[in-house]
Amino acid sequence: MAEADAELDRLARELDAAMAAFDRGAGELRPANFDPGYEGHLVRTLRDESQYLAAWVAQVGLGFRIAGGDGDGDGVFEADDARLDGLVGPASMYEAMRIPPPGTDPAEVAHWWSLLPREVRDRLIEEHCSELGQLRGLPAEDADRVNRLRLERDLTNLSERLRNVELTISGLQHTPSGHVDPELYRQRDELRAELANAQKVARQMQDLDHRHPPGPPAYLLTYEAEGNGRFAVALGNPDTADNTGIVVPGTGHDVRHEGGLFGPVGDGQRLYDQMNSADPGADNAVIVWMGADMPDEVWPSALNGTYGDIEHGAAWLRDDVAGYRAAHMQASGGSPGHTTVVAHSYGSYMTGEALEHGMQVDDFVSVGSAGIDADGPAALGMSRDHVWGAAAPGDPVPDIEWHGQDPADEEFGGTVIATNDSEGHSEYYKEGSQSLANLGRIAVGHYDDVELRPPD
């Protein structure tokens, strides 16, 4: 089979070259219906299938050698399907190029992707980045390539579409009637907003890529320009990290409403540095997650629980985290690593909703909480020694409890960390603070070093 495949590949290449030569030399004698591009595509597809099949044949052999053996020496290897699973991928290029639909279990996506040869992954990223961008479970390096390519194409396409709409509006304004369909104005405003979102993400990634001194490698894990935008960046590779912290900000922190560089990225960088200080020998990473439409301001928008409920922001957070964990487990051979979510203000309410509906993390730290709609750690599917609360002196938000109990309250039943030198609602990540030191210790699992205080 392998010999026949090699012969097929050789013939495909010869036919490809012969058709190209014919096209160059035929001139006016070329048949009217001859399409060298189309015919050449068919030949290249045949060649690609042939090359893929050759690799698949080799992988099958390797799979049998790994999974079984020729016990009786008759030249026949025996291994059941269960042992071969994970060693042998799709049998054809056509099967390999079939992208799972959006909503596919991240673990299935991670497994499917792991079985594809590198050249197939590269081709899918180049030709189908839009579809891949809707999946969860891709490894960080490939997710970064997918989303950066989507971002690059969005910047070009959105600019061109906006220019065309503005030219159309301008032309209509200079007609005798001057009438412009209101739908065109709506399209213009929507395109402007989407382009602004893409430009903000591009500036943020450029800043991370060119910082001096250089920081950890940045991976664009989540990206959308539509609506209020979606963005998540990893500082360090979460697929290989021993410990991963996930920063979830609160009110006003979505792509559309952030001005300049994103404030939560600075919080994430400080947490990353603190984790490395708490455990210099560990491989650490931090994901800064701004993947939902957040309330625009504290009053009255943040009173609205809809932004963070399981039909909206909490679902995005839960599913994205499942994707990050699936990618880590695929890369590590089944270990989920240690994952900590640190959620601030309205973000803690949203994180609580995600945990109540199936999100899995090792530790949850709520800082300056707007309240959690749960009766305690057990309702979040966690034990009290892995649910942490922080309420700094002078922070009025935890006292209001807009969306439920504050995890720093005695009645909630979690563990409360000390934040003595942080003041008000926005100093939980302050450089050199007791609060930041405790967040870093929790995120690397050094629980005995965490400084506590009595609950409220």
Secondary structure as GFF3:
##gff-version 3
##sequence-region A 1 456
A	DSSP	alpha_helix	2	26	.	.	.	ID=ss1
A	DSSP	three_ten_helix	27	29	.	.	.	ID=ss2
A	DSSP	alpha_helix	36	67	.	.	.	ID=ss3
A	DSSP	alpha_helix	81	84	.	.	.	ID=ss4
A	DSSP	alpha_helix	93	96	.	.	.	ID=ss5
A	DSSP	alpha_helix	106	114	.	.	.	ID=ss6
A	DSSP	alpha_helix	118	127	.	.	.	ID=ss7
A	DSSP	alpha_helix	129	132	.	.	.	ID=ss8
A	DSSP	alpha_helix	140	173	.	.	.	ID=ss9
A	DSSP	alpha_helix	182	209	.	.	.	ID=ss10
A	DSSP	beta_strand	218	224	.	.	.	ID=ss11
A	DSSP	beta_strand	230	235	.	.	.	ID=ss12
A	DSSP	beta_strand	243	248	.	.	.	ID=ss13
A	DSSP	alpha_helix	263	278	.	.	.	ID=ss14
A	DSSP	beta_strand	284	290	.	.	.	ID=ss15
A	DSSP	three_ten_helix	301	303	.	.	.	ID=ss16
A	DSSP	three_ten_helix	305	308	.	.	.	ID=ss17
A	DSSP	alpha_helix	313	332	.	.	.	ID=ss18
A	DSSP	beta_strand	338	344	.	.	.	ID=ss19
A	DSSP	alpha_helix	346	356	.	.	.	ID=ss20
A	DSSP	beta_strand	363	367	.	.	.	ID=ss21
A	DSSP	three_ten_helix	377	380	.	.	.	ID=ss22
A	DSSP	three_ten_helix	384	386	.	.	.	ID=ss23
A	DSSP	beta_strand	387	390	.	.	.	ID=ss24
A	DSSP	alpha_helix	397	400	.	.	.	ID=ss25
A	DSSP	beta_strand	415	416	.	.	.	ID=ss26
A	DSSP	alpha_helix	434	443	.	.	.	ID=ss27
A	DSSP	three_ten_helix	447	449	.	.	.	ID=ss28
###
